[in-house]
Amino acid sequence: MWYHIINLKSYIKMKGSGSMENKPIRQCSYCKKELDKREYKCSYCGKDSRNFFMQNKVLSGIIIVVIIFVVSRMFGGGGGGKANDDVVQGINDVSGEIVITAEDLARAFEEDNDKAESDYKGKVVSIEGTIMKKATAMGKTYVALSTYDGAEVRDVRCFFKEQEEIDKLADVNEGDTIIVEGEITQKAVFITVENCKLK
């Protein structure tokens, strides 16, 4: 029995002595010398053998924060509400054209006529709206897109010049929602949009 206790003590002593067999070992990535697994600087060549992110923790943290920010902005980070409505109201899509609803266009002119003129007048705009009426006045064919109840600007009148575009109007009726592309020329009782095309 004493024999087993002595062997056990010598076994524990041998394990705890820290012989090289028990130490975790790895190689330096530069000089290929053996290092203790816990060492990050090689005692032979003096180089830091940790990866880029472990060597540059602050920079790594900044990169991670930027990636999270970009991904959240790409996939709907934003909380909705008025900010998103403003974006939808006058966004410039990839092609550079302005996209807006008839209601929002009327509101823009009513709230700040000067700003709306600088933003929209003389520019090609895609306008989405509901057809209030189709008509011909003074030899010009147009559709009137409704704005909203109580608006000073009663409608957005989209005038069609090319016969090919006028022919397409046969396929749409009052009450239909359409998208019309044209150049905003003036605002009076209604907003005038010239050289229109159905999209």
N, C-alpha and C positions, 0 to 999 in steps of 0.2 A: 504494500500500500504506500509506504514512504517512497518507494521507487517511482510510483506514478505521480506523486505530488512534486517531486524533484524534477521529473521530466516536464511536467506541466509548467513549473516556474521557469525552467530554461527555455521552453517554447515561447512563453509570454515575453521573456526578456529578449529573445531573438527577434520576435515580431515587432516589439517596440523600439528596437535599436535603430531603426531607420535605415536598414541596409538598402542598397541601390535596387535590389530586386523588387522591393515593395513600393518605391516611389514612382508615381506616374511620370512617364518620359515622353517627350515629343521632340521633333527636329526643328531647328531654326530654319526658316524659309529662305534665308540668304546664304549662310555659310554651311548649313546642313549638320551642324554640331548638335549633340544631344543636350536638351534643356529640361529642367524641372517643369512640369505642366503648369505650375503657378507663375513661372517667370514670363514676363512679357518683353523684357529687354534681354537680348543675348549677351551673356557675360564674355563671349569670345569676340564678336564683331561689333557689339554695342547697338545694333539696329533693333527697332521696335517691330516685333513680329505679329502684332495684333492686326486685324483687318481694318480697313479704312474707317468704318463706322465706330469702332472701339477707340481708334486713335483720335478721332475728331467728334467727340460726343456733342458739343454745342452745335456744330455745323449739321450733324446728323439730325438733331432735334429740330432745327430750323427747316431742313429738307422735309421731314415728316409732316410738320405743321403746314407747309406750303402745299404738299400733296393732298392732305386732308381738305384744305381750303378749296383747291381747284376741283377736286372730285365732288365736294358738296355743292359748289356753284354749278357744275355741269349737270348734276342729277337732282336739281330742284331745291337747293338750299335757298330759302328765301321766305317766307312765312305767309305769302299771299297778300290779300287785302289791296289797299290803294296803290302800293308800290307796283304790284304786278299789273293792276289795271292800267297804270300809266305806261308801263312797258308795252302792253298790248295795244294801247291807244295809238302810238306813233312809232312802232318799231321799224327799223331799217333791216330788212332781211338780207340774206347773203348777196342777192343781185343788186342791192342798193335801192330798190324801190320802196316807197312808203306804203304801208298797209294800215288802213283805219276803217272803222265802221262809220256809216252815215251819221249816226247819233253822236258819236264822239267828235266827228268833224264839225258838226253844228255847234256843239258845246265849246269846242276850241275857239271858234269865231265869236261866240257870244261872250265868253269869259275874257278874252284878250284878243281883240280883232287885229291889232298891229303884230303881235307875236304870231298869230295864226297865218297872217298874210306872209310874213317872212318865212314861216315853216313850210307852207303849202302852195302859195300862189306861184304859178309858172312852173310847177313841178309835176311830174307824172306820178299819179297816186293810184293805188288799188283800193277801191271803196266797196265795202260789203254792206248791203242793205236790203230792205224789203221793198218791192215795187209797189208804189202807191198808185201810179197810173202810167200808161203808155200813150204818147200823143205825138202829133206833128203840129208845129207852130211856125209860121212864116217859112215854110218849106224845109224846116229842120225837124228830124225825128229825134225824140228823146224819151227817156224813162225818168220818172221822178221817184227817188228813193225817200221813204219817210224818215223823219228824224225822231222826235219824241213829243209827247203831249206838252203843250205850253211853250214850245220853242219859238223864239223870234224868227229863226230860220226855218221856214215851213218845210222845205224839202231840199234835196240835192238833185239838180237836174243834169242828167248825163246825156249830152248830145252826140249823136252818131253821124258821121260824115260818109264813110265808105259804104257802098251798097251791100257788100258782102256782110258787113257787121249789122246793117239794118235788117237784112234777111234773117239773121240769127234770132232777132227779137220775136219772130213768129213762134219760137219754141218756149218762150217764157210768158207768164201771165201775172196779173195783179195778185199780190200776196206772196209771190215766190221770192225767196232770198237768193240774190245773185251777187257776183263780184264783177265790178266794172273797172277797167283801167282807162285813165284819161288825164288830161292836164287841167288843173284848176285855174280858171281865168279870172273870176270875179265873185263877189258876194254882194247881194242886195237883199231882196225878200227871200231869195233862194240862192244856193251856191251853184255856180255854173261850172260844169266840167266839159271840156271840148275834146273832139277826136277820140271818142270812147270806143272801147272794144270789150266784148264779153269775155270773161276768163273762164 
